[in-house]
Amino acid sequence: MNATRYKCSVLAVDDDPAVLAVLVAQLAPEFEVLTAGSVAAARGLMAGRAVDMLVTDLQLPDGSGLHLLDWVRKTSPRTARVLLTGTARLEDAADAINHTQVHRLVLKPWRPGDLLQTLRAAGRGLLLERSHEQLLDELRQLNQDLERRVAERTAELEAVLAQVQQKTRILEQMALTDPLTQVPNRRAVDLIARKELLRRTRVPAPLAVGLVDADHFKRINTDHLQTGGDHVLAWLARTLADSIRASDSLGRVGGEEFMVVAPDTDAAGAQALGERLRARVAAVGCDYQGRPVRVTVSIGFAVAPAGTAAGFEQIREAAAAALKDAKDGGRDRCVVREVGTACPATPPPVH
């Protein structure tokens, strides 16, 4: 608060109108002066407005100035309290200081300069305290504004980050998805197979990897053009995906060829899975532009039995060889081969 723009208010309380007139004349140039002739009048005035400083006589017609000072101390602790008295008893001074905690004690008759200096000092203290409180309020407001802005900016950044993460996931998904058939592409299904091979080194279990190839697909492209061929591939991907187990994975590895990764599947299980896929494709049938399109598949499965070691290239080459056997054997069939070398036995512990 700027001291040049604000006059501290002073409530002068005395039962002598002449004394009040002198106080008003001396203090009015520098302070807003209010007057009261009794304790009741002073309390009534302070009940309706704030007062910066109280200057009161010790003897008042309806009570002691000490009682008024004590009431002000309790009800308006920020009001500076000054006892103005013609009684110089030591006991009164001690009561004023100890019980009412007055800030100043001024004796009558007073010198105008001394009283002004006393009130000026008290006023400066009040103004400094108010200025300090105002600065604290402004600082709190600034901190609240800063916290709000930080929270808003954080929320904006989190929203942007969420969008970036969502777009990243979409891009990653697109990078691992075949756009035509909407199943994993070769990169994705190869990664799945490699992870399953790595897993079985920690938890021994059989693994089957199969290659599924549409029979005579060039004929389909010739008869129904590329758009018809694309339609058949999309239909084939859906049919195969609907025929595998929830634990199996299907991906397109190129052209009309798909890969199936079947964890925990031995040779008998691979044969059953391959036959189910082959029979489902042949039974469901595909239509394109109102015309039936006969589709069959040849399937080659390579199985790494539990307790054997096999690498990705080894099992994939074995699946390709089994697929070739299926094609050479007349197509529309499934061939299963086992692959891998027996893992060395773990030597017994030495005691």
C-alpha positions in Angstrom: 0.0 0.0 0.0 1.4 3.4 -1.0 1.8 5.7 2.1 1.4 8.8 0.0 -2.1 7.8 -1.1 -3.4 6.6 2.3 -3.9 8.4 5.5 -3.9 6.3 8.6 -7.0 6.7 10.7 -6.7 7.8 14.4 -9.6 7.5 16.9 -9.1 10.0 19.7 -11.1 9.2 22.9 -11.3 11.8 25.7 -14.2 13.1 27.8 -12.8 16.7 27.4 -14.0 18.3 24.2 -11.2 20.8 24.4 -8.6 18.0 24.4 -10.3 16.4 21.4 -10.3 19.7 19.5 -6.5 20.1 20.2 -5.9 16.5 19.0 -7.9 17.1 15.8 -6.0 20.3 15.1 -2.6 18.7 15.6 -3.3 15.4 13.8 -5.7 16.3 11.0 -2.9 17.4 8.5 -1.4 13.9 8.5 -4.1 11.6 9.7 -7.8 10.9 9.3 -9.0 11.8 12.8 -12.1 10.4 14.5 -13.3 11.3 18.0 -15.3 9.8 20.8 -16.1 11.0 24.3 -16.7 7.7 26.0 -15.9 4.0 25.9 -19.3 3.2 24.5 -19.0 5.8 21.7 -15.6 4.5 20.8 -16.7 0.9 20.7 -19.8 1.8 18.7 -17.6 3.6 16.1 -15.1 0.8 15.9 -17.9 -1.8 15.4 -18.8 -0.1 12.2 -15.4 0.5 10.6 -11.7 -0.3 10.9 -9.4 2.1 12.8 -5.6 2.1 12.4 -4.7 3.7 15.7 -6.5 4.4 19.0 -5.4 7.3 21.3 -7.4 7.2 24.6 -7.4 8.9 27.9 -7.1 6.8 31.0 -10.1 8.2 32.8 -13.4 8.1 30.8 -16.9 8.8 32.1 -18.3 5.3 31.5 -15.2 3.2 32.2 -11.4 2.9 32.2 -9.3 3.6 29.2 -7.5 0.4 30.1 -10.7 -1.6 29.6 -11.2 0.0 26.2 -7.6 -0.7 25.2 -8.0 -4.3 26.3 -11.2 -4.7 24.3 -9.5 -3.3 21.2 -6.5 -5.7 21.8 -9.0 -8.6 21.7 -11.3 -7.4 18.9 -9.0 -5.5 16.7 -5.4 -6.7 17.4 -4.0 -4.8 14.4 -5.0 -1.4 15.7 -2.1 0.4 17.3 -2.9 1.4 20.9 -1.7 4.6 22.6 -2.6 5.6 26.1 -2.8 9.4 26.6 -3.0 10.3 30.3 -2.3 13.0 32.8 -1.9 10.4 35.6 1.7 9.4 35.8 1.3 6.6 38.3 3.7 3.7 37.8 0.9 1.2 38.4 -1.2 2.6 35.6 1.8 2.4 33.2 2.5 -1.2 34.2 -1.2 -2.2 33.7 -1.2 -0.5 30.3 1.9 -2.2 29.2 1.4 -5.7 30.8 -2.4 -6.2 30.5 -3.5 -4.1 27.5 -0.2 -4.3 25.6 -0.2 -0.7 24.5 2.2 0.3 21.9 2.9 3.8 23.3 2.3 5.7 26.5 2.1 9.5 26.2 1.7 11.8 29.2 -0.3 15.0 29.4 0.5 17.7 28.7 2.2 16.4 25.6 4.3 18.2 23.1 2.7 18.2 19.6 6.0 17.0 18.1 6.3 14.1 20.4 2.7 12.9 19.8 3.1 13.3 16.1 6.4 11.4 16.1 4.8 8.6 18.1 1.8 8.3 15.8 4.1 8.6 12.7 6.2 5.7 13.9 3.1 3.6 14.6 1.6 4.5 11.2 4.8 3.6 9.4 4.8 0.2 11.1 1.1 -0.3 10.1 1.8 0.7 6.5 4.8 -1.6 6.3 2.8 -4.5 7.7 0.0 -3.9 5.2 2.5 -3.5 2.3 4.1 -6.8 3.4 0.7 -8.5 3.5 -0.2 -7.1 0.1 3.0 -8.3 -1.3 2.3 -11.8 0.2 -1.2 -11.7 -1.3 0.2 -10.8 -4.7 2.8 -13.5 -4.4 0.2 -16.1 -3.5 -1.9 -14.9 -6.4 1.1 -15.1 -8.7 1.9 -18.6 -7.4 -1.7 -19.7 -8.0 -1.7 -18.3 -11.5 1.6 -20.0 -12.2 0.3 -23.3 -10.8 -2.9 -22.9 -12.9 -0.8 -22.1 -16.0 1.5 -25.0 -15.3 -1.5 -27.3 -14.8 -3.1 -26.1 -18.0 0.1 -26.4 -20.0 0.8 -29.9 -18.5 -2.7 -31.0 -19.5 -2.1 -29.6 -23.0 1.2 -31.4 -23.2 -0.3 -34.6 -21.9 -3.1 -34.4 -24.5 -0.6 -33.8 -27.2 1.5 -36.7 -25.9 -1.5 -39.0 -25.9 -2.3 -38.0 -29.5 1.3 -38.7 -30.5 1.3 -42.0 -28.6 -2.0 -43.0 -30.3 -0.6 -42.0 -33.7 2.6 -43.9 -33.0 0.6 -47.0 -32.1 -1.4 -46.6 -35.3 1.8 -46.2 -37.3 3.4 -49.2 -35.6 0.3 -51.2 -36.2 0.2 -50.1 -39.8 3.9 -51.0 -40.1 3.2 -54.6 -38.9 -0.1 -55.1 -40.8 -0.7 -56.2 -44.3 -2.9 -53.5 -45.8 -4.8 -55.8 -48.1 -5.7 -58.7 -45.8 -5.5 -56.8 -42.4 -3.5 -59.6 -40.8 0.1 -59.3 -39.6 2.7 -58.8 -42.4 5.8 -60.9 -42.9 7.9 -58.8 -40.6 5.3 -59.1 -37.8 4.7 -62.9 -38.1 8.4 -63.6 -38.4 8.9 -61.7 -35.2 6.1 -63.8 -33.5 7.8 -67.0 -34.6 11.2 -65.9 -33.4 9.7 -65.0 -30.0 8.0 -68.4 -29.7 11.3 -70.1 -30.5 13.0 -68.0 -27.9 10.3 -68.8 -25.3 10.6 -72.6 -25.9 14.3 -72.4 -25.0 13.2 -71.3 -21.5 10.1 -73.5 -21.3 10.5 -76.6 -23.4 7.4 -77.2 -25.6 6.7 -78.2 -29.1 6.2 -75.5 -31.8 4.6 -75.8 -35.2 5.2 -73.3 -38.0 3.1 -73.7 -41.2 3.0 -72.2 -44.6 -0.3 -72.0 -46.4 -0.4 -71.3 -50.2 -3.5 -70.8 -52.4 -3.5 -73.4 -55.2 -3.4 -72.1 -58.8 -3.7 -68.5 -57.8 -2.4 -67.3 -61.1 -5.5 -68.8 -62.7 -7.7 -66.9 -60.3 -5.9 -63.7 -61.2 -6.4 -64.5 -64.9 -10.0 -65.3 -64.6 -11.0 -62.5 -62.2 -8.2 -60.0 -62.8 -6.2 -58.5 -60.0 -9.2 -57.0 -58.2 -10.7 -60.5 -58.0 -7.4 -61.9 -56.8 -7.2 -59.3 -54.1 -10.8 -60.1 -53.0 -9.9 -63.8 -52.8 -6.8 -63.1 -50.7 -8.8 -61.0 -48.2 -11.4 -63.7 -48.0 -8.7 -66.4 -47.5 -7.1 -64.4 -44.7 -10.4 -64.1 -42.9 -11.2 -67.8 -43.4 -7.8 -68.9 -42.1 -8.0 -66.5 -39.1 -11.4 -67.8 -38.1 -10.1 -71.4 -38.2 -7.0 -71.2 -36.0 -6.9 -71.2 -32.2 -6.8 -68.1 -30.0 -3.2 -69.0 -29.1 -2.1 -69.3 -32.8 -1.0 -66.4 -35.1 -1.6 -65.9 -38.8 0.3 -63.5 -41.1 0.8 -62.9 -44.8 4.3 -63.5 -45.9 4.0 -62.5 -49.5 1.8 -63.0 -52.6 -0.8 -65.7 -51.9 1.3 -67.3 -49.0 0.4 -67.2 -45.3 2.3 -68.3 -42.2 0.7 -69.9 -39.2 2.6 -70.0 -35.8 1.1 -72.6 -33.4 2.7 -72.8 -30.0 2.5 -76.0 -27.9 1.6 -78.0 -31.0 3.3 -81.3 -31.8 3.2 -83.2 -35.1 -0.2 -84.8 -34.5 -1.6 -81.4 -33.5 -0.1 -79.7 -36.6 -1.6 -82.4 -38.8 -5.1 -81.8 -37.3 -4.7 -78.0 -37.5 -3.6 -78.2 -41.1 -6.4 -80.5 -42.1 -8.9 -78.2 -40.4 -7.6 -75.2 -42.3 -7.6 -77.1 -45.6 -11.1 -78.4 -45.2 -12.5 -75.1 -44.0 -11.2 -73.2 -47.1 -12.5 -75.9 -49.5 -15.9 -76.1 -47.8 -16.7 -72.4 -47.3 -16.2 -71.3 -50.9 -15.7 -67.7 -52.1 -17.9 -65.6 -54.4 -16.7 -62.6 -56.4 -19.2 -60.4 -58.2 -21.9 -63.1 -58.0 -19.6 -65.8 -59.4 -18.3 -68.7 -57.3 -14.5 -68.9 -57.1 -13.1 -72.3 -56.2 -10.2 -72.0 -53.7 -8.1 -74.7 -52.2 -4.8 -74.5 -50.3 -1.7 -76.5 -49.9 -0.1 -76.5 -46.4 3.3 -77.5 -45.1 4.0 -77.6 -41.3 7.4 -77.9 -39.7 7.3 -79.1 -36.0 10.0 -78.7 -33.5 9.2 -81.3 -30.8 9.7 -80.5 -27.1 13.3 -81.1 -26.1 14.8 -80.2 -29.5 16.7 -77.1 -30.6 15.6 -75.3 -33.8 16.4 -72.0 -35.3 14.0 -69.8 -37.2 15.6 -70.3 -40.6 15.7 -74.0 -40.0 12.1 -74.4 -39.1 11.0 -72.0 -41.9 12.9 -74.0 -44.6 11.4 -77.2 -43.3 7.9 -75.7 -43.6 8.7 -74.6 -47.1 9.9 -78.1 -48.0 6.8 -79.6 -46.5 4.7 -77.1 -48.5 6.5 -78.2 -51.7 5.8 -81.8 -50.9 2.1 -80.9 -50.5 2.1 -79.2 -53.9 4.1 -82.0 -55.6 1.7 -84.5 -54.1 -1.3 -83.0 -55.9 -2.2 -79.9 -53.8 -5.2 -79.4 -51.5 -3.4 -81.3 -48.8 -1.3 -80.9 -45.7 2.2 -82.3 -45.1 4.0 -82.2 -41.7 7.7 -82.5 -41.1 9.6 -82.7 -37.8 12.8 -80.6 -37.4 15.4 -79.9 -34.8 18.2 -81.7 -32.9 17.9 -83.2 -29.5 19.0 -80.8 -26.7 22.0 -82.2 -24.7 21.0 -83.7 -21.4 21.9 -81.6 -18.4 24.7 -83.3 -16.5 23.9 -84.3 -12.9 25.2 -82.0 -10.2 28.6 -82.9 -8.7 28.4 -83.6 -5.0 
